[in-house]
């Protein structure tokens, strides 16, 4: 049976570099790529996490949840995986063994929709249906800050800037926010990201811009400064 497909694009030209099938025997709900682009983790609808090597072959798979995995993040060194499901808790796993790394409870009031490690691996940013963006200490699990409570609108995707100074995030009402990662304050006024819901967002390696992709199946580049 044919499985899900992953497409790899050249960031400069948007030309397809690779287009390959991932035999997961399940529906992909979320995906995370390590900072050097050599490791991929997939969160599946059956509650499992699959870990892919450089040849895009699944080398490890763990059944972590009884429900779909809503968000997933890989630490920059690829050694830790953060995930969240219907229980609204954020869990951190050892990417080699699949063992839970015991941390104090990290959670949102409703489902968390995105997770992202800071480039230095020190923090995890999360956003959820409760309209909050939160930043956690990745080593201790302590809440560093909670910011941007948007009543009636949740946050669906987010990304750290390469220097870890900013977090860009998109909300369910199609707005894009750029936050100061240290204070949680808005770097500039929110702006509309298009006419369709945004599914994913990520900074360019030099931090000058970020890209978003929506239900319209169009990739848009924005000024990230």
Buried (B, 14 or more C-beta within 10 A) or exposed (E): EEEBEBEBBEBEEEEEEEEEEBEBBBEBBBBBBBBEEEBBBBBBBBBBBBBBEEEEEBEBBBEBBEEBBBBBBBBBEBBBBBBBBEEBEBBBBEBEEBEEBEBEEBBBEEBBBBBBBBBEBBBBBBBBBBBBBBBBBBEEBEBBBBBBEBEEBBBBBBBBBBEBBBBBBBBBEBBBBBBBBEEBEEBEEBEEBBEEBBBBBBBBEEBEEBBBBBEEEEEBEBEBE
